[in-house]
Amino acid sequence: MIARMAIRDDSDSSCAVLNSLLAWAVLVKYGNPKHATKFVATALSSLKVSMRNGIGRQEALQHIIAGILICSLEMHLFSQSSPVWLLYLSGTKNIINQFYQDNATEDTDQTLLFQWVFYFDTLARLGMRHWNGRQSLGLQLSKGLGLEKGIPQFTFHEITKHGRRTNKIMELFSEFCYNVLSPDDPRYFSVEYISWLGNIENQLISIREQLQQRVTLPDFNGESESFAVRELFVLAILVYFTKKSTKLIGSSSKTNEWIESAFQILSEIEHCNKPFPLFIFGLEARTDNKRVLILDLIDCTAEKFNGRGLVSVRKLLVKSWVQYDLNAGDYLRQGRDMCSFLSICNFVPCLI
């Protein structure tokens, strides 16, 4: 689909997709960020001209493709030094909200594209939720863009209902991240909130059972991920979910079972291209053997997929283990753990 959109015609939107794709090609083949960023600059110029001339639904799809490719490249190269990738992600979401809110039938390629954006969006929000530097995000963005004046307010709009229909796992994860309450909220102990938590948990457990039975879910297309990695991701959401709700629902034996099941999966797979479960279960690695297992999996995955984002996850986990050992094994809540170790990042944590 991406290649087809890149050579569709000689329009500015096609040029944007082509140059975004060439940026990745140059980076993968030659490993030269400078050459890649030149193609990115050309792509951005083409997008600007295209928007100025006005775009329709087809051009909007090309803008989404170019935007998410540029966002991915920025994350890959600069997520540990700049949050500018958030701007490209935000712009991509705005295009989806503007042009793809009707009920028109979408093909498989479009569904996968929207899943891609929605996955980025959900994990970006998770990182921002636990990051202590949210108040300075506008200044960091302006610095990354080379602007003299700071951006006074950065609004990270939600993908509206169209995008939220494309992946049930991410839909539930996003719903929880959007609506989870802190214990000091007056609604925290309400019957409605407790019922809502139970409903999300039950749906996630049901999805996990389907994955265990190797049932192909309608949300997934293709075999880019194994059932094991998908189950691992669901288990990570469940563990994060229960740890964030411990004060309300108490500790659960199910959590320990989920953690042990996850480490069994981790011992059986060779790669895991999803940083989120590696981070969640890395925080649960209390023994040297489990920590070595996590690190080896991160290193193998980073080498296979050229995953620079995993480098920051590795560093965060090593710091968390040092902190855990210094506290003589004090078992902290998952929410506090994540706040502690994601908040120390200089820029928005990237678990994508």
N, C-alpha and C positions, 0 to 999 in steps of 0.2 A: 504493500500500500504506500509506504513512504517513498519508494523509488518511483512509483507510478505518479504520485502527486508532485514529485520533483521535476518530472519531464512532461507534465501534462500539457503545457504550452509555454510561451515566452513571457508570461505575465510576471509582475513583481512578486506575487505570492508564490509562484512556482520557483522563482529565483531564490526566494527566502528558504524554501524547503531544501533546494539543491545545495545551497551554501552551508546550511546547517548540517546536512548530511556529509558534505565534504570536510567540514571541520572535524567531525568524528573520524572520518576516514584517515585524514592526515595525522590525527593524534594517535590512532591505533597503529598505523603503519610506521610512522616515524618517531612517535613519542615527543613531538615538538609542540609545546603549548603556544608558542608565539605564532607559528604558522596557522594553527587552529583558530586562534583568536582573530586573525585577519579575515577568515571566512565568516566568523561570527559577526564581525563588524559589517561586512557586506550584507549578511542576512538581515541584520537589524535595520540597515538602511532601506532594504527592499520592503520590509514590513511597514516601515514608516510611510514610504511612498504609497504602498498599497492601501493603507488605511486612509490616507489623505484623498485618494481617488475614489474611495468607497468600495466596500466588499459585500458579496452575497454569501449564501450558505456554503457554496463550494470553496470559495476563497477563505471563508472562516475556518473550514476544516484544515486547509493548508496552514493557516496562521496557528492553529492548535498544534499541528505537527511540528512546525518550526519552533514554536515557543517551548514545547516540552523537550525537544532535542537540545536547544540552547540551555534550558534550565538544567538538564542532565549534565551537560558539559561543564557548566559553571559549578555545579555540585562536585563533580569529579575532580576539577582542578583547584577550586578556591573555597570550598565549604568550610575549611579550617582557618580561613583568613578573611572571608567576606560573606555577608548574607545576601548579596545581590541576586542570587538564584531565586530568592523569595519573590522578587519583583517579576521575574519571568513566569514563575508559577502563578502568581496572582493575575497577571495579564492573560495567561492561557485560560484560567478559570472564568474570567470575565467574558471571554469570547464564547465559551460554552454556555454560560448563563444567558448571553444575548441572542445566540443563534440556534441553540439546540434545546429549547424548552417545550417544544410541541411533542406530540405523540407519533411523529412520523417514524416509520420503520427504519431501523438502522441495520447495516450489515455487520458481519462478524468483525471486520477490521475496525470499524468505528467503535464497536463495543469494547474491543481490546484497548483502543486508544483512550477512551474515556476511563477505563479501569486504571490505565497507566497514570493518568492525571489524578484520579481520585486517591490512588495509593500514595502518590507524592504528597497530596494535600493533607491526608490524615496523619501521616508520620511527621510532616512539617508542623502541624498543630500540636502534636504530642511533644515535640522538642521545645516549642515555644512555651507550652504550658509549664514546663519544669525549669525553664531558663530564667535566671535572675536578671538578665540584661534587657528585658523587654522594653523598659523605659528609654533605653538608649538606642533602640533599633533604628529610629529615624535618622539619627546622627551617623550611625554606622552605614546605613544605606547611602546617604549623601556622600560620605567619604569614599565608599566603594565606587560611586558613579562620578567622582571628581567634581562634585558640586560645592560651591562656596557656602551656600545656605543649606541648613539642615532641612530635611523633610519633616514638617511639624507633626504629621500623623500618617501612619501607614495602616490602611484598612485591609485586613486579610479576609476578603469576602468568602462566604461559604458557597460551595457548589450546590446549586439548588436541586430540586427533586430528580431531574433527569440523570445527573451524574450519580446520585445516591442509589439508583436502581440497578446499577451494573454489577455489583459484587456484594453478596450478602454478608460475607465475613467482614469486609471493610466497612459496609454500612453499619453493622452492629458496633464495630470498633469505633467508628467515627461518632455514632450516636452517644456512646458512653463518654468519649473524650469531650464532646460538646456539653453534655448535661450532668456529668458527675458533680456532686456537691461536696463542699468541705464540711467537716463535722460541726463547725460553728454556724452553719446555715440553719435557720429555723425549720426548714422543710426536711432536714436530714433524717429525722426519725419518723417522718410521716408514713402512713400506710401506703400512699400512692408511690412514694419514692422506693420503699422496700419492695413493693410489687413490681415496679419497673426494673429494679436490679435483678429480681428473680426471673423475670421474663427474658432479659438479655442473656443471663447465664444459661437458662434452659435451651435457648436457641443455639448458643455456641456449643453446648454439650451435644446437641442433636447433630450439628454439622460435624463435630469431631467423630461421632459414631459412624456417620456416613463415610467419612474419609478412612476410618479403620476398616470398613467393609469394602473399601475401594470402589465406592459408588461415585460415578462421574457427576459432579454437581453442574447444574445448568449455568452457574456463574462463570465457570472456567472454560476456556477454549484453548485447544492445543495442549501440548505436553511439555511446556517450558519449565514446569516445576513438577517434582515428584509428589506423590500422595504424602510421603513422609515429611517433606518440607512444608506442605500445606498444613498437615496435622500439627507440626511443630509450631507454626505461626499461630494456629488457633489455641494451642496450649499456652503459648506466651501471653496471648490476650487474656485467657482465663486466669492465669497466675497474677498478671498485672491487675485485673479486675478485682480479684478477691483480696489482694493486698491493699488496694486502695479503699476497700470497703470493710476492712477488718474491724474497725471500731464499731461498725453498725451490726455486722452479721457474725463477728467473732472469727476465731481461727477455725479452719476446716481440715479434716483429714484428707479431703479430696485434693487440697492444694499440694500436699506432699506426694500424693499419687500422681498428680499431673507432672510434678517436677521430676519424679523418678522415671515416668514414661518418656519425658522429654530427653533425659540423659541417655535412655536406652536408644532412642532415635538418633541422637547425636553420635553415639558410638557406632552406628550402622551406616551412616551416610558419609560420603566423601566430600561434599561441598554443601554450603548453605548460603545462597546469594541474598538472604534477607537479614540485615544487621539487627533488626529488632529482637527476634528470638535469641540470637546469640548474646545480645546485651542482657536481656531479662534472665536467661539461664546462667549467664556468666556471673551475675550477681548472686545466684544461688549456688555457685560452685564453692563448696566449703573445704574440699580436700584438694591436695596437690594433683591427684590423678584427674579429677574433673576439670581443674583449671588447665592442665596440659591438654586435655581433650578439646576444650574450647579454643585455646590458642592455636593448636594444630589445625583445627577446622577453619579458623579465621585466616590463617596463613595460606592454607591450600586454596581456599576460596578466592582470596585476594590475588593469588598468582594466576588462577585459572580465568577469573573474570576481570582482572586488572582493577580490582575494587579498592580504590584509594580511600573511600569512605570507611572501610573496615579498619583502616589504620587508627582513626580517632576512637573507634569502639574498643580496639585493643588497648589503647592508652588509658581510656576511662576505666576499663575493667581492672587493669593492673593497679591503678590508683585505688579503686574500690576495695580490692583484696588487701592492700596494705592497710587501709583504714579499718577494715573489718578485723584484721589480725591484731592491730594496735588496740582495738576495743575489747580484746580478749574474748572474741566470739559473741559479743552483744548482738542479738538478733534484732535488727531494725525493721521497721515497716517498709514495705516496698515503695510506697509513695515518698517517704523520707529519703530512702536510698537514692531514688531517681532524682529527687530535688537536689540532693547533695552532690551527686556526681555529674548530673547534666548541667547544673547551675554554674559549675566552675569553668565551663567552656567560655572562651572569649567571644564566640559567635554562636548563633543559633545551632544547637546540636542537630546533627544530620544522621538519623537512623534509617535512611532510605537505601 
